[in-house]
Amino acid sequence: MYAYKDGVYTNDDCNIHKTVRFKPEIFRIIEESPGKNFTDKLQKIVEEYAKNKEKVL
């Protein structure tokens, strides 16, 4: 899993297998959510983006 400062997230380690460009405020939330539940929190955000038809590349 990689999270870059420009807000691009890529994940090859779980079911998502997508690259998502987050809004800066979302990325700040991710940066403040380290630890064991990081992947779960990030996956929930990605799934919410997909439901809302945000830009998922």
N, CA, C and O atoms as a GROMACS GRO file, in nm:
protein
  228
    1MET      N    1   0.084  -0.118   0.000
    1MET     CA    2   0.000   0.000   0.000
    1MET      C    3   0.089   0.124   0.000
    1MET      O    4   0.188   0.130   0.072
    2TYR      N    5   0.051   0.220  -0.081
    2TYR     CA    6   0.127   0.344  -0.088
    2TYR      C    7   0.031   0.462  -0.080
    2TYR      O    8  -0.072   0.461  -0.148
    3ALA      N    9   0.063   0.561   0.000
    3ALA     CA   10  -0.016   0.684   0.002
    3ALA      C   11   0.082   0.798  -0.019
    3ALA      O   12   0.178   0.815   0.057
    4TYR      N   13   0.058   0.875  -0.122
    4TYR     CA   14   0.150   0.981  -0.160
    4TYR      C   15   0.096   1.116  -0.117
    4TYR      O   16  -0.025   1.132  -0.101
    5LYS      N   17   0.185   1.214  -0.099
    5LYS     CA   18   0.144   1.345  -0.052
    5LYS      C   19   0.053   1.418  -0.149
    5LYS      O   20  -0.019   1.509  -0.108
    6ASP      N   21   0.054   1.381  -0.276
    6ASP     CA   22  -0.036   1.449  -0.371
    6ASP      C   23  -0.176   1.391  -0.368
    6ASP      O   24  -0.262   1.431  -0.446
    7GLY      N   25  -0.200   1.296  -0.277
    7GLY     CA   26  -0.334   1.243  -0.259
    7GLY      C   27  -0.364   1.122  -0.345
    7GLY      O   28  -0.481   1.084  -0.358
    8VAL      N   29  -0.263   1.061  -0.403
    8VAL     CA   30  -0.286   0.942  -0.483
    8VAL      C   31  -0.261   0.820  -0.396
    8VAL      O   32  -0.158   0.809  -0.329
    9TYR      N   33  -0.356   0.729  -0.399
    9TYR     CA   34  -0.347   0.608  -0.320
    9TYR      C   35  -0.351   0.489  -0.414
    9TYR      O   36  -0.438   0.481  -0.500
   10THR      N   37  -0.258   0.397  -0.398
   10THR     CA   38  -0.265   0.273  -0.474
   10THR      C   39  -0.257   0.157  -0.377
   10THR      O   40  -0.184   0.164  -0.278
   11ASN      N   41  -0.331   0.053  -0.403
   11ASN     CA   42  -0.333  -0.061  -0.312
   11ASN      C   43  -0.334  -0.189  -0.393
   11ASN      O   44  -0.428  -0.216  -0.467
   12ASP      N   45  -0.228  -0.267  -0.378
   12ASP     CA   46  -0.222  -0.397  -0.444
   12ASP      C   47  -0.240  -0.511  -0.344
   12ASP      O   48  -0.229  -0.628  -0.380
   13ASP      N   49  -0.269  -0.475  -0.218
   13ASP     CA   50  -0.271  -0.575  -0.112
   13ASP      C   51  -0.411  -0.617  -0.069
   13ASP      O   52  -0.424  -0.709   0.012
   14CYS      N   53  -0.515  -0.554  -0.121
   14CYS     CA   54  -0.650  -0.596  -0.083
   14CYS      C   55  -0.740  -0.592  -0.205
   14CYS      O   56  -0.692  -0.589  -0.318
   15ASN      N   57  -0.868  -0.594  -0.184
   15ASN     CA   58  -0.965  -0.614  -0.292
   15ASN      C   59  -0.984  -0.496  -0.384
   15ASN      O   60  -1.050  -0.508  -0.487
   16ILE      N   61  -0.927  -0.381  -0.350
   16ILE     CA   62  -0.961  -0.259  -0.424
   16ILE      C   63  -0.893  -0.256  -0.561
   16ILE      O   64  -0.960  -0.238  -0.663
   17HIS      N   65  -0.760  -0.274  -0.564
   17HIS     CA   66  -0.684  -0.278  -0.690
   17HIS      C   67  -0.716  -0.160  -0.780
   17HIS      O   68  -0.736  -0.176  -0.901
   18LYS      N   69  -0.722  -0.042  -0.722
   18LYS     CA   70  -0.751   0.078  -0.800
   18LYS      C   71  -0.660   0.189  -0.753
   18LYS      O   72  -0.597   0.179  -0.647
   19THR      N   73  -0.652   0.293  -0.830
   19THR     CA   74  -0.582   0.414  -0.788
   19THR      C   75  -0.687   0.523  -0.774
   19THR      O   76  -0.769   0.544  -0.864
   20VAL      N   77  -0.684   0.591  -0.663
   20VAL     CA   78  -0.785   0.693  -0.634
   20VAL      C   79  -0.714   0.823  -0.605
   20VAL      O   80  -0.616   0.826  -0.530
   21ARG      N   81  -0.762   0.930  -0.663
   21ARG     CA   82  -0.710   1.062  -0.630
   21ARG      C   83  -0.809   1.127  -0.533
   21ARG      O   84  -0.924   1.156  -0.568
   22PHE      N   85  -0.762   1.149  -0.411
   22PHE     CA   86  -0.848   1.203  -0.307
   22PHE      C   87  -0.846   1.354  -0.305
   22PHE      O   88  -0.750   1.418  -0.349
   23LYS      N   89  -0.953   1.410  -0.255
   23LYS     CA   90  -0.953   1.552  -0.223
   23LYS      C   91  -0.856   1.573  -0.106
   23LYS      O   92  -0.843   1.484  -0.023
   24PRO      N   93  -0.789   1.688  -0.098
   24PRO     CA   94  -0.689   1.709   0.007
   24PRO      C   95  -0.741   1.686   0.148
   24PRO      O   96  -0.669   1.632   0.232
   25GLU      N   97  -0.866   1.725   0.176
   25GLU     CA   98  -0.918   1.708   0.312
   25GLU      C   99  -0.933   1.560   0.348
   25GLU      O  100  -0.913   1.522   0.463
   26ILE      N  101  -0.969   1.477   0.250
   26ILE     CA  102  -0.978   1.332   0.273
   26ILE      C  103  -0.840   1.277   0.302
   26ILE      O  104  -0.823   1.194   0.391
   27PHE      N  105  -0.741   1.323   0.225
   27PHE     CA  106  -0.606   1.272   0.245
   27PHE      C  107  -0.552   1.309   0.382
   27PHE      O  108  -0.479   1.231   0.443
   28ARG      N  109  -0.588   1.429   0.432
   28ARG     CA  110  -0.546   1.467   0.568
   28ARG      C  111  -0.603   1.370   0.670
   28ARG      O  112  -0.534   1.333   0.765
   29ILE      N  113  -0.727   1.329   0.654
   29ILE     CA  114  -0.788   1.232   0.745
   29ILE      C  115  -0.710   1.101   0.742
   29ILE      O  116  -0.685   1.040   0.846
   30ILE      N  117  -0.672   1.058   0.623
   30ILE     CA  118  -0.596   0.934   0.609
   30ILE      C  119  -0.461   0.946   0.680
   30ILE      O  120  -0.419   0.854   0.751
   31GLU      N  121  -0.393   1.058   0.661
   31GLU     CA  122  -0.263   1.078   0.725
   31GLU      C  123  -0.273   1.073   0.876
   31GLU      O  124  -0.179   1.031   0.944
   32GLU      N  125  -0.387   1.115   0.931
   32GLU     CA  126  -0.406   1.118   1.075
   32GLU      C  127  -0.460   0.986   1.129
   32GLU      O  128  -0.492   0.977   1.247
   33SER      N  129  -0.470   0.883   1.045
   33SER     CA  130  -0.527   0.755   1.086
   33SER      C  131  -0.427   0.641   1.068
   33SER      O  132  -0.454   0.546   0.996
   34PRO      N  133  -0.311   0.650   1.135
   34PRO     CA  134  -0.213   0.543   1.120
   34PRO      C  135  -0.251   0.422   1.205
   34PRO      O  136  -0.345   0.427   1.284
   35GLY      N  137  -0.178   0.315   1.187
   35GLY     CA  138  -0.193   0.200   1.275
   35GLY      C  139  -0.266   0.085   1.210
   35GLY      O  140  -0.285   0.079   1.089
   36LYS      N  141  -0.306  -0.005   1.296
   36LYS     CA  142  -0.360  -0.134   1.257
   36LYS      C  143  -0.486  -0.124   1.171
   36LYS      O  144  -0.508  -0.208   1.084
   37ASN      N  145  -0.568  -0.022   1.195
   37ASN     CA  146  -0.694  -0.008   1.120
   37ASN      C  147  -0.681   0.080   0.997
   37ASN      O  148  -0.782   0.116   0.936
   38PHE      N  149  -0.557   0.114   0.961
   38PHE     CA  150  -0.535   0.206   0.849
   38PHE      C  151  -0.598   0.154   0.720
   38PHE      O  152  -0.669   0.228   0.652
   39THR      N  153  -0.572   0.028   0.686
   39THR     CA  154  -0.624  -0.028   0.561
   39THR      C  155  -0.776  -0.031   0.561
   39THR      O  156  -0.838   0.001   0.460
   40ASP      N  157  -0.837  -0.070   0.674
   40ASP     CA  158  -0.983  -0.074   0.682
   40ASP      C  159  -1.043   0.064   0.663
   40ASP      O  160  -1.141   0.080   0.590
   41LYS      N  161  -0.984   0.164   0.728
   41LYS     CA  162  -1.036   0.301   0.714
   41LYS      C  163  -1.022   0.348   0.570
   41LYS      O  164  -1.114   0.408   0.514
   42LEU      N  165  -0.907   0.318   0.511
   42LEU     CA  166  -0.883   0.362   0.373
   42LEU      C  167  -0.976   0.291   0.277
   42LEU      O  168  -1.028   0.352   0.184
   43GLN      N  169  -0.998   0.162   0.298
   43GLN     CA  170  -1.088   0.088   0.210
   43GLN      C  171  -1.230   0.143   0.218
   43GLN      O  172  -1.298   0.154   0.117
   44LYS      N  173  -1.275   0.178   0.338
   44LYS     CA  174  -1.409   0.235   0.353
   44LYS      C  175  -1.422   0.367   0.278
   44LYS      O  176  -1.524   0.394   0.215
   45ILE      N  177  -1.317   0.449   0.285
   45ILE     CA  178  -1.320   0.577   0.212
   45ILE      C  179  -1.325   0.552   0.062
   45ILE      O  180  -1.401   0.617  -0.009
   46VAL      N  181  -1.245   0.458   0.013
   46VAL     CA  182  -1.244   0.426  -0.130
   46VAL      C  183  -1.380   0.373  -0.173
   46VAL      O  184  -1.431   0.412  -0.279
   47GLU      N  185  -1.439   0.286  -0.095
   47GLU     CA  186  -1.570   0.232  -0.129
   47GLU      C  187  -1.676   0.341  -0.131
   47GLU      O  188  -1.765   0.341  -0.216
   48GLU      N  189  -1.667   0.435  -0.037
   48GLU     CA  190  -1.763   0.546  -0.035
   48GLU      C  191  -1.747   0.633  -0.159
   48GLU      O  192  -1.846   0.679  -0.217
   49TYR      N  193  -1.622   0.657  -0.200
   49TYR     CA  194  -1.598   0.731  -0.325
   49TYR      C  195  -1.660   0.660  -0.443
   49TYR      O  196  -1.724   0.722  -0.528
   50ALA      N  197  -1.641   0.528  -0.450
   50ALA     CA  198  -1.696   0.452  -0.562
   50ALA      C  199  -1.848   0.460  -0.563
   50ALA      O  200  -1.908   0.474  -0.669
   51LYS      N  201  -1.911   0.450  -0.447
   51LYS     CA  202  -2.057   0.460  -0.438
   51LYS      C  203  -2.105   0.596  -0.486
   51LYS      O  204  -2.210   0.607  -0.551
   52ASN      N  205  -2.029   0.699  -0.455
   52ASN     CA  206  -2.067   0.834  -0.492
   52ASN      C  207  -2.021   0.871  -0.633
   52ASN      O  208  -2.035   0.985  -0.677
   53LYS      N  209  -1.965   0.772  -0.703
   53LYS     CA  210  -1.919   0.790  -0.840
   53LYS      C  211  -1.817   0.903  -0.853
   53LYS      O  212  -1.817   0.977  -0.952
   54GLU      N  213  -1.730   0.916  -0.752
   54GLU     CA  214  -1.620   1.010  -0.763
   54GLU      C  215  -1.520   0.951  -0.861
   54GLU      O  216  -1.536   0.838  -0.906
   55LYS      N  217  -1.419   1.026  -0.894
   55LYS     CA  218  -1.323   0.981  -0.994
   55LYS      C  219  -1.236   0.868  -0.940
   55LYS      O  220  -1.150   0.888  -0.856
   56VAL      N  221  -1.262   0.748  -0.990
   56VAL     CA  222  -1.182   0.632  -0.957
   56VAL      C  223  -1.118   0.587  -1.088
   56VAL      O  224  -1.188   0.550  -1.182
   57LEU      N  225  -0.988   0.590  -1.092
   57LEU     CA  226  -0.918   0.557  -1.215
   57LEU      C  227  -0.898   0.407  -1.227
   57LEU      O  228  -0.840   0.359  -1.324
   0.00000   0.00000   0.00000
